[in-house]
């Protein structure tokens, strides 16, 4: 799928595609590597199982994955690769973020609502903004998330 930043730029809607993971079998079949594809999937699933076993403390803990961009803050919703990855580790996507989900891969979070990002673990990354630590310090994002 073309990301939401490209809405309105096309005469015809882009073809929606799934995440890469379900496509592994199709790719392996197209390459004539069905057995290798199955082995790769099984090995990947095994690695996630090993990680869950090694870190039972992840089970059921809430997590927010988000970003700070030049346009503001956002949080990713279930069904996206980033969130699927941590869910496979045992985390549960922040229910407050998930409640705001639309068909987009993330939800915008206004400065006034940064408390929405609060979870057992909050991971924010910079996208197209200078040093993240500087950005956090300059607008006190951390205090706003933690105090809500």
C-alpha positions as CSV (number, residue, x, y, z in Angstrom):
1,X,0.0,0.0,0.0
2,X,1.3,3.5,-0.7
3,X,1.5,5.3,2.6
4,X,-1.0,7.8,3.8
5,X,1.4,10.6,2.9
6,X,0.7,9.9,-0.8
7,X,-3.1,10.2,-0.5
8,X,-4.5,12.3,-3.3
9,X,-1.5,12.0,-5.5
10,X,-2.8,9.2,-7.8
11,X,-5.6,9.1,-10.4
12,X,-6.3,5.5,-9.4
13,X,-6.0,4.0,-6.0
14,X,-2.9,2.0,-5.5
15,X,-3.1,-1.8,-5.1
16,X,-3.2,-2.8,-1.5
17,X,-0.6,-5.5,-0.6
18,X,-0.2,-7.5,2.6
19,X,2.7,-7.4,4.9
20,X,5.8,-9.3,3.7
21,X,5.5,-12.2,6.1
22,X,2.5,-13.9,4.5
23,X,4.1,-13.4,1.2
24,X,7.2,-15.5,2.0
25,X,5.5,-18.7,0.8
26,X,4.4,-17.1,-2.4
27,X,7.9,-15.7,-3.0
28,X,9.5,-19.0,-2.2
29,X,7.1,-20.8,-4.6
30,X,7.8,-18.3,-7.4
31,X,11.5,-18.9,-7.0
32,X,11.0,-22.7,-6.8
33,X,12.3,-22.7,-3.2
34,X,9.2,-24.0,-1.4
35,X,11.1,-26.2,1.1
36,X,13.6,-23.4,1.8
37,X,10.7,-20.9,2.3
38,X,9.1,-23.2,4.8
39,X,12.4,-23.7,6.6
40,X,12.9,-20.0,6.8
41,X,9.4,-19.4,8.2
42,X,9.9,-22.2,10.8
43,X,13.3,-20.9,11.8
44,X,11.8,-17.4,12.2
45,X,8.9,-18.7,14.3
46,X,11.4,-20.7,16.4
47,X,13.5,-17.6,17.1
48,X,10.4,-15.7,18.3
49,X,9.5,-18.6,20.6
50,X,13.0,-18.6,22.0
51,X,12.8,-14.9,22.6
52,X,9.4,-15.3,24.4
53,X,10.8,-18.1,26.5
54,X,13.9,-16.1,27.4
55,X,11.8,-13.0,28.3
56,X,8.6,-14.1,29.9
57,X,8.4,-10.6,31.4
58,X,7.3,-9.3,28.0
59,X,4.1,-11.3,28.1
60,X,1.0,-9.0,28.2
61,X,3.0,-5.9,28.8
62,X,1.7,-2.9,26.9
63,X,3.9,-1.2,24.4
64,X,3.7,2.0,22.3
65,X,5.8,2.2,19.2
66,X,5.8,5.7,17.8
67,X,7.7,8.4,16.0
68,X,8.5,12.1,16.1
69,X,8.5,13.7,12.7
70,X,8.6,17.2,11.5
71,X,4.8,17.1,11.6
72,X,4.5,15.9,15.1
73,X,4.0,12.7,17.0
74,X,2.4,9.4,15.9
75,X,1.9,5.9,17.2
76,X,1.8,2.7,15.2
77,X,-1.2,0.4,15.3
78,X,-1.5,-3.4,15.2
79,X,-1.3,-5.0,11.8
80,X,1.9,-3.1,10.9
81,X,5.3,-4.8,10.7
82,X,6.7,-2.9,13.7
83,X,3.8,-3.8,16.0
84,X,3.5,-7.3,14.7
85,X,7.2,-7.8,15.6
86,X,6.8,-6.8,19.2
87,X,3.5,-8.7,19.5
88,X,5.3,-11.8,18.4
89,X,7.7,-11.2,21.4
90,X,4.7,-11.2,23.7
91,X,3.9,-7.5,24.1
92,X,0.4,-6.1,23.6
93,X,0.0,-2.9,21.6
94,X,-1.2,0.0,23.7
95,X,-5.0,-0.3,23.9
96,X,-5.4,3.5,24.0
97,X,-3.5,3.8,20.7
98,X,-5.3,0.9,19.2
99,X,-8.7,2.4,20.0
100,X,-7.8,5.3,17.7
101,X,-6.8,3.0,14.8
102,X,-8.1,3.7,11.3
103,X,-7.1,2.1,8.0
104,X,-3.7,3.9,8.3
105,X,-0.6,2.3,9.8
106,X,-0.4,4.9,12.5
107,X,-2.4,7.5,14.4
108,X,-1.4,11.1,14.9
109,X,-0.9,12.2,18.5
110,X,-1.2,15.9,19.3
111,X,1.1,17.6,21.7
112,X,-1.9,18.0,24.1
113,X,-2.5,14.2,24.0
114,X,1.0,12.8,24.5
115,X,-0.2,10.9,27.5
116,X,-1.8,8.5,25.0
117,X,1.7,7.2,24.3
118,X,2.2,6.1,27.9
119,X,2.6,2.3,28.2
120,X,4.7,-0.3,30.1
121,X,7.3,0.4,27.4
122,X,7.2,3.4,25.0
123,X,9.7,3.4,22.1
124,X,9.8,6.6,20.0
125,X,12.1,7.1,17.0
126,X,12.9,10.2,15.0
127,X,12.0,10.4,11.4
128,X,13.5,13.4,9.6
129,X,14.1,15.4,12.7
130,X,17.4,16.4,14.3
131,X,18.9,14.5,17.2
132,X,16.0,12.9,19.0
133,X,17.5,13.6,22.5
134,X,17.6,17.2,21.6
135,X,14.0,17.1,20.3
136,X,12.8,15.4,23.5
137,X,14.6,17.9,25.7
138,X,13.4,20.9,23.8
139,X,9.7,20.1,24.0
140,X,9.6,18.1,27.2
141,X,7.9,15.1,25.4
142,X,9.2,12.7,28.0
143,X,7.6,14.6,30.9
144,X,4.3,14.9,29.1
145,X,4.1,11.2,28.3
146,X,5.1,10.1,31.8
147,X,3.0,12.6,33.7
148,X,-0.2,11.5,32.0
